[in-house]
Amino acid sequence: MRLKDKVVEHGNMPSENEAVELPTTQIPSGRMGVPRDIADGVVFLVSDESCVDEWGRTCY
């Protein structure tokens, strides 16, 4: 059973459509994330551009 089905079954959401649409209204981008979003974040964090010192200045 999928999560959205469980949410509807327990009465937390009135319909399957609302169970899918409501969470995306709470996300600034208006959509669920995809693996590429995580990959882009990881690439940034391991790059030199993400390096800052204790005063917020970039390290490079």
Secondary structure, 3 states (H helix, E strand, C coil): CCHHHHHHHCCCCCCHHHHHHHHHHCCCCCCCCCHHHHHHHHHHHCCHHHCECCCCCECC
